[in-house]
């Protein structure tokens, strides 16, 4: 399992394209259309839409690019995002990513009844199922890894995180089906992990991450 995970990290890192550094000030003028769902400063008021404040620039760029590709080509079709990135240049995407990366996520609160299990899954994984710890890629504070383009998760809406883990789990069994997600590369790191997690484990770690600071 460890060899597979390390190989996945190497492959994922190698697959991250190089972009010109974005301009956060320029990005502020380009996120007007984004603010309806993600908030003016990247803090979404609606749990079904992710907060983008504090997210890594390269990760945002990748996700924007993925929304323009079908799932069969490693894309991430999102109905609400249809057409929104089509007119954006790579510099536009970089500027938008830089703007959000410069913001501070407001965060949420964890369900006290789920904290113990959620923290255990995040920090230690689920050894008996071969589930690796989330902190191995996303960092002990849940702030991700900018260089490897692993996203920051701390403070994100629990409902959104839960939905994405469920989507990755479905992507492992039914790739291409509406609602599934498979844009985690050929290494399928997230699909491999989510596939082995129970509904309760997913809900608990999502809740824990929402309250993580």
RODO-31497 format. One record per residue (C-alpha): residue in one letter; x, y, z. Coordinates in pm, whole numbers, plus 32768, in hexadecimal, padded with zeros to 4 digits. Layout:
BEGIN
@res->a c1->X c2->Y c3->Z;
...
//
This chain:
BEGIN
@res->x c1->8000 c2->8000 c3->8000;
@res->x c1->8118 c2->80F2 c3->8060;
@res->x c1->81D1 c2->80B1 c3->7F19;
@res->x c1->8092 c2->80F0 c3->7E56;
@res->x c1->8051 c2->8232 c3->7F14;
@res->x c1->81B1 c2->82B3 c3->7EE2;
@res->x c1->81A1 c2->825E c3->7D71;
@res->x c1->8057 c2->8316 c3->7D5E;
@res->x c1->80EF c2->8449 c3->7DFF;
@res->x c1->820E c2->8448 c3->7D08;
@res->x c1->8129 c2->841D c3->7BDE;
@res->x c1->8037 c2->8525 c3->7C58;
@res->x c1->814E c2->861D c3->7C8F;
@res->x c1->81E4 c2->85D8 c3->7B39;
@res->x c1->8095 c2->860F c3->7A94;
@res->x c1->806A c2->876E c3->7B21;
@res->x c1->80AB c2->8868 c3->7A08;
@res->x c1->8179 c2->89A2 c3->7A37;
@res->x c1->80C1 c2->8AEE c3->7A2C;
@res->x c1->8129 c2->8C5A c3->7A35;
@res->x c1->80FC c2->8CF2 c3->7B8B;
@res->x c1->7FAC c2->8D99 c3->7BB3;
@res->x c1->7F66 c2->8EFF c3->7C1E;
@res->x c1->7E77 c2->8F0D c3->7D45;
@res->x c1->7E1A c2->907A c3->7D04;
@res->x c1->7DC6 c2->902D c3->7B9A;
@res->x c1->7D07 c2->8EFA c3->7C0C;
@res->x c1->7C24 c2->8FC6 c3->7CED;
@res->x c1->7B91 c2->906C c3->7BBB;
@res->x c1->7B5A c2->8F19 c3->7B13;
@res->x c1->7A97 c2->8E61 c3->7C1F;
@res->x c1->794F c2->8F22 c3->7C0A;
@res->x c1->789E c2->8E01 c3->7B5F;
@res->x c1->7934 c2->8D0D c3->7C5C;
@res->x c1->78BC c2->8DCE c3->7D8C;
@res->x c1->774F c2->8D6E c3->7D5D;
@res->x c1->77A3 c2->8C0A c3->7DCA;
@res->x c1->78F3 c2->8C29 c3->7E78;
@res->x c1->78CB c2->8D76 c3->7F2D;
@res->x c1->7974 c2->8EC3 c3->7EEB;
@res->x c1->7AA8 c2->8E5D c3->7FB3;
@res->x c1->7A96 c2->8CEB c3->7F60;
@res->x c1->79CA c2->8C8C c3->8092;
@res->x c1->7891 c2->8BE5 c3->8012;
@res->x c1->7751 c2->8C1A c3->80D7;
@res->x c1->76B8 c2->8ADF c3->8040;
@res->x c1->7743 c2->8991 c3->80BE;
@res->x c1->7711 c2->88EA c3->7F6B;
@res->x c1->7807 c2->89DF c3->7ECB;
@res->x c1->7971 c2->89CE c3->7F3D;
@res->x c1->7A22 c2->8AEB c3->7FE8;
@res->x c1->7B53 c2->8B42 c3->7F17;
@res->x c1->7BF9 c2->8C31 c3->800B;
@res->x c1->7D56 c2->8BB8 c3->8062;
@res->x c1->7D54 c2->8AAE c3->7F53;
@res->x c1->7E97 c2->8A7A c3->7E92;
@res->x c1->7EB8 c2->8B30 c3->7D48;
@res->x c1->7F2A c2->8A01 c3->7C7E;
@res->x c1->7E11 c2->892B c3->7D06;
@res->x c1->7D0C c2->8A2D c3->7CA0;
@res->x c1->7DA4 c2->8A43 c3->7B45;
@res->x c1->7D99 c2->88C9 c3->7B20;
@res->x c1->7C2F c2->88B6 c3->7B89;
@res->x c1->7BCC c2->89CC c3->7A98;
@res->x c1->7C76 c2->8913 c3->797E;
@res->x c1->7BD6 c2->87CC c3->79E4;
@res->x c1->7A77 c2->8860 c3->79D1;
@res->x c1->7AAD c2->888F c3->785D;
@res->x c1->7AF7 c2->871F c3->781D;
@res->x c1->7A0D c2->85F4 c3->7823;
@res->x c1->7A39 c2->84F5 c3->7938;
@res->x c1->7AB0 c2->83F6 c3->7836;
@res->x c1->7BE0 c2->84D4 c3->77F9;
@res->x c1->7C30 c2->850B c3->7967;
@res->x c1->7B51 c2->8639 c3->7986;
@res->x c1->7A5E c2->86A8 c3->7A92;
@res->x c1->7916 c2->8717 c3->79F6;
@res->x c1->7856 c2->87FA c3->7AE6;
@res->x c1->7701 c2->886F c3->7A68;
@res->x c1->7719 c2->89BD c3->7B21;
@res->x c1->786D c2->89FD c3->7A81;
@res->x c1->7806 c2->89AF c3->791B;
@res->x c1->78A0 c2->8AB0 c3->7832;
@res->x c1->7926 c2->8B91 c3->7944;
@res->x c1->7A94 c2->8B3C c3->790D;
@res->x c1->7A82 c2->8B1F c3->7792;
@res->x c1->7AD4 c2->8C8C c3->7754;
@res->x c1->7BE7 c2->8C9E c3->7858;
@res->x c1->7D52 c2->8CAC c3->77EF;
@res->x c1->7E5B c2->8BF9 c3->78B9;
@res->x c1->7EBE c2->8D4A c3->7949;
@res->x c1->7D56 c2->8D8B c3->79AF;
@res->x c1->7D4D c2->8C3D c3->7A62;
@res->x c1->7E98 c2->8C86 c3->7B0D;
@res->x c1->7E1D c2->8DDC c3->7B7E;
@res->x c1->7CD9 c2->8D4B c3->7C06;
@res->x c1->7D9D c2->8C3B c3->7CB8;
@res->x c1->7E8D c2->8D3B c3->7D4D;
@res->x c1->7D6D c2->8E10 c3->7DCC;
@res->x c1->7CC7 c2->8CF1 c3->7E80;
@res->x c1->7E12 c2->8C6F c3->7F07;
@res->x c1->7E4A c2->8DC1 c3->7FAB;
@res->x c1->7CFE c2->8DB8 c3->8066;
@res->x c1->7CBA c2->8D1F c3->81BC;
@res->x c1->7BB9 c2->8C0D c3->81E4;
@res->x c1->7ABE c2->8C4E c3->82F8;
@res->x c1->7A88 c2->8ADE c3->8349;
@res->x c1->7971 c2->8A1F c3->83EC;
@res->x c1->7934 c2->8952 c3->8525;
@res->x c1->795C c2->87DC c3->8555;
@res->x c1->784A c2->8702 c3->85E2;
@res->x c1->78C8 c2->86A9 c3->8742;
@res->x c1->783C c2->854A c3->871E;
@res->x c1->7911 c2->850C c3->85EA;
@res->x c1->7A59 c2->85B1 c3->8650;
@res->x c1->7B02 c2->847B c3->86E2;
@res->x c1->7AC1 c2->83A1 c3->85B3;
@res->x c1->7AFE c2->84BB c3->84BC;
@res->x c1->7C4F c2->8515 c3->8552;
@res->x c1->7CB6 c2->83A8 c3->855B;
@res->x c1->7C69 c2->837A c3->83E8;
@res->x c1->7D15 c2->84C1 c3->8390;
@res->x c1->7E53 c2->8483 c3->8455;
@res->x c1->7E74 c2->8308 c3->8450;
@res->x c1->7D92 c2->8289 c3->833C;
@res->x c1->7CE1 c2->813C c3->836A;
@res->x c1->7DF5 c2->8038 c3->8375;
@res->x c1->7D15 c2->7F04 c3->8370;
@res->x c1->7C82 c2->7F7B c3->8224;
@res->x c1->7DC4 c2->7FF9 c3->818A;
@res->x c1->7D4F c2->8163 c3->8196;
@res->x c1->7E75 c2->8253 c3->81A7;
@res->x c1->7E66 c2->8385 c3->8286;
@res->x c1->7DE4 c2->84C6 c3->81E8;
@res->x c1->7EF7 c2->858C c3->8293;
@res->x c1->7FFF c2->84D3 c3->81CB;
@res->x c1->7FA5 c2->859C c3->8096;
@res->x c1->7EDA c2->86BF c3->8120;
@res->x c1->7FC1 c2->8712 c3->8242;
@res->x c1->7F94 c2->86F8 c3->83BB;
@res->x c1->7ED6 c2->8842 c3->83BF;
@res->x c1->7E09 c2->87EB c3->828A;
@res->x c1->7EA7 c2->8901 c3->81BF;
@res->x c1->7F07 c2->8825 c3->809B;
@res->x c1->8046 c2->8825 c3->7FD1;
@res->x c1->8068 c2->8940 c3->7ED7;
@res->x c1->8191 c2->88A5 c3->7E22;
@res->x c1->80DF c2->875B c3->7DE4;
@res->x c1->7F92 c2->8808 c3->7DA8;
@res->x c1->7EE6 c2->874F c3->7EC3;
@res->x c1->7DCA c2->882E c3->7F3B;
@res->x c1->7D9D c2->88D9 c3->8089;
@res->x c1->7C76 c2->883B c3->8140;
@res->x c1->7C6F c2->88E1 c3->8295;
@res->x c1->7B3E c2->89BE c3->82C8;
@res->x c1->7A89 c2->893F c3->8194;
@res->x c1->7912 c2->88FE c3->81A8;
@res->x c1->78D8 c2->87A3 c3->8237;
@res->x c1->77B8 c2->8764 c3->8146;
@res->x c1->7897 c2->87B5 c3->801D;
@res->x c1->79B5 c2->86D7 c3->8093;
@res->x c1->78C4 c2->85BA c3->80D6;
@res->x c1->7830 c2->85DF c3->7F7B;
@res->x c1->7988 c2->85D4 c3->7ED6;
@res->x c1->79F5 c2->849E c3->7F94;
@res->x c1->78B0 c2->83F5 c3->7F33;
@res->x c1->78EC c2->845E c3->7DCA;
@res->x c1->7A4D c2->83CC c3->7DCC;
@res->x c1->79C4 c2->828C c3->7E63;
@res->x c1->78C2 c2->8274 c3->7D4C;
@res->x c1->79D3 c2->82C7 c3->7C51;
@res->x c1->7A8D c2->8190 c3->7CBF;
@res->x c1->7962 c2->80B0 c3->7C76;
@res->x c1->78A7 c2->816D c3->7B68;
@res->x c1->7991 c2->825C c3->7AB2;
@res->x c1->78DD c2->8343 c3->79C4;
@res->x c1->778D c2->8327 c3->7A75;
@res->x c1->76EB c2->8473 c3->7ACE;
@res->x c1->775B c2->84DE c3->7C26;
@res->x c1->789C c2->8413 c3->7C23;
@res->x c1->79F5 c2->84B2 c3->7C2A;
@res->x c1->7B35 c2->8426 c3->7B98;
@res->x c1->7C1C c2->854E c3->7B55;
@res->x c1->7D20 c2->84D3 c3->7C4E;
@res->x c1->7E01 c2->8454 c3->7B38;
@res->x c1->7E65 c2->82F9 c3->7AC8;
@res->x c1->7EE6 c2->82AA c3->7C26;
@res->x c1->7D7E c2->82CF c3->7CA3;
@res->x c1->7DF2 c2->832B c3->7E00;
@res->x c1->7CA7 c2->83BD c3->7E75;
@res->x c1->7BD4 c2->82B1 c3->7DCE;
@res->x c1->7CA3 c2->81A0 c3->7E6F;
@res->x c1->7C7F c2->823D c3->7FC7;
@res->x c1->7B10 c2->82A0 c3->7FB4;
@res->x c1->7AAB c2->814C c3->7F2D;
@res->x c1->7B0E c2->80AC c3->8078;
@res->x c1->7A68 c2->81AA c3->815C;
@res->x c1->7912 c2->8180 c3->81FC;
@res->x c1->7806 c2->828D c3->81F6;
@res->x c1->784D c2->82D5 c3->8365;
@res->x c1->79C5 c2->82F3 c3->8331;
@res->x c1->798C c2->83E3 c3->8211;
@res->x c1->7897 c2->84B6 c3->82D8;
@res->x c1->797B c2->84BC c3->8408;
@res->x c1->7ABA c2->8525 c3->8355;
@res->x c1->79FA c2->862E c3->828E;
@res->x c1->796E c2->86BC c3->83D0;
@res->x c1->7AC3 c2->86B7 c3->847B;
@res->x c1->7B65 c2->876D c3->8359;
@res->x c1->7A5A c2->8879 c3->8356;
@res->x c1->7AB5 c2->88D4 c3->84BB;
@res->x c1->7C2E c2->88AD c3->8491;
@res->x c1->7CF8 c2->89EC c3->84B9;
//
